Amino acid sequence: MPDGVQAPGRAEGESLPRVPVPEDRRDLPGEFRHRKVIEVRFADTDAMGHVNNAKYLTYMETARTRYIEEVVLGEPMRLGVYGELSFIVAHVRLAYRSPAHYGETLTVETRTSGIGRTSIRMDHRITAPDSPVGRARLVAVCESVLVRYDYGSEAPVPVSPQEIQRIEAFEGRSLHH
């Protein structure tokens, strides 16, 4: 893994097991080496008593930002308003599988599934463990495309060789096409 970035509780090069939930044919297959735990807040729920659909995008944004900072950049992300390079979301495909509720602790697993010239493809898997609120289950899956963007020139720029190396080292496989 790049510059000391490690999956929590694991030695260098060792992967995390998938968060265990009952089998679901709609799940994304394969390994996810990055996790972010999310506590569902009361404010995240709607009048139906479950997490509002838009909040899932926020949960994935939180996990994606942490992944980019820890894996891709190795430092905190800088704000684009200062003419910095950043990643912007170009496409999101989100599939809801089961509702989540206030009081649950969700895990967002994140991985890079491909790297293009100016973009990276990411996958997210949201799961909930057994709890007083519900049984362990797959909550949602998401596929997204992020574009490396230069806010100074207001144009896409190539993903750098260093970023490609960091991602591929963390993921343990070649991803650049």
N, C-alpha and C positions, 0 to 999 in steps of 0.2 A: 504494500500500500504506500502511497506517496507521502514523503516527508512526515512519517510518524502518524498519519491518519490511520486509525484502526477501528474496526467494528468494536463496539463496547464489549469489554470482557473477553476479547479474543486476542490471540497472538498474531503477529505479522503474518499475512498470507492465509490465515485460517478464516473460513467463512462462517457466518451465522446460519443456524438452521432457519427454515421458514417459520414464521409464527404459525403454530398449529391451530387449524380450524377444521371442521368436517369438510370432506371433499365436496367440491362444487365445480361442475364442468365448465362454468363460466369464469373460473379463476385464471389468472395469468401463470403459466408454468415457469419453472426455473428459479434460480437463486436471486435473492435480494440481499445485498451486503450492507445496506444503510437503513437505519431505523430512527424514527422520531416519535416519541410518545406524546399523545395529545389528551389532555383532560377535557372532557365535554363540559362546558359551562352552561348554566341555566339560560344565559342570554343567547346561546347557540340554538336553542329549541324554538319551535313555532307553536301555533295554537293547537296543532295535532299532537303535541307532546314528544315529537322526535326532532332530531337535528334538521334544521332547514337545509334544503338542497344546496344553496349557495355557500354554506359554511364548509362543505367538503372541499371546495376549491381553495378556501382559505387554509384548511388543514394541509392540503397538498402543497400550497405555496410555502407554508412554514417549513415543511420537510424538504422541498426542492431548494429553498434558499439555504438551509443548513447544509445540504449536500454540496451545493455550489461553493459555499464558503469553505467547507472542510476538505472536500475532495478536489474540486476543479481549481479554485483560486489559492487555497491555503491561507486565506486571510479574509477579513470581513469584506462584504460587497460594498462598493462605493456607489453613491447615488449618481444617477445619470444626469441630474440637473447641473452637475459640475463638469459636464463634457467628458465623463468617464466612459470606459467600455463596460458593458453589462450584457446580460441575457434578457431578452424579451420573449414573452409567450406569443407564438404565432398560431398554434392550434392546440385544442384540448378536446379529447373524447373521453367522457366520464360515464360509467355505467354503474348505477346504484343496484346493490344486491340485497341489502337488508337494512332496516332503519337502525340508527344509533340514538341513544337517549342520554339525558342529563344524568350525571353520576358515573358514566362509563369512562374507562380509560381505553382509548384507541391507539393502535400502533400503525403508523404510516411507514411502509417499506418502500424504498426508492432505489432505482437503478437506472443507469444509462444503457439503452438497448442499441444505439447506433450513433455514429458521428459522421456528418456530412461536411462539406466545405465550410459553410457558415452556420451550421445548425447541429444540435444534439437532440436525439429522441430519448425521452424518459418514460419510464413506467412507474406507476404507484399502485400499491395494494394496501387497502385499509382493512384492518381486522379488529374484532372485539373479543376479549377473552370471556370465559365464564364469569358471571357476576350476578348479584341479586337482581339486576335489571334484565338479564337475558343470557342465553347460552352462547358459547364461543361460535363465531361465525365470520364469514367474509362480508364486509359491509359495502365496499365499492372497489372498483378497479379503474385506472385512468391511464391513458396514453397521451403524451404531449410532445410538442416540438418547440424547442427554444432556439432563437436566433441570436448569435453573437452580434451585438449592436454597438456602434460608436455614436454616442450622443453628440459628440463634437461635430462630426461630419454628417450626422443624421443618416447613416447608411450601415447595412450589414457589413461585417468584416469576417475574415476567416478565423475559425477556431485555431488557436496557436498550437504549434507542435508540443510545447510544454504542457498545455491543457490536455491535449490528446494523450500524452504520455501519462499524466497523472490519473486521468479517468481509466485508461486501459490497465494501468498498474493496480488501481483499486478494484476494478471489476474482474481482473484476472483473465482477460481475453482481449483479442483484437476487435475493435469496433468501428474503425475508420474505413470508409468505403471510397 
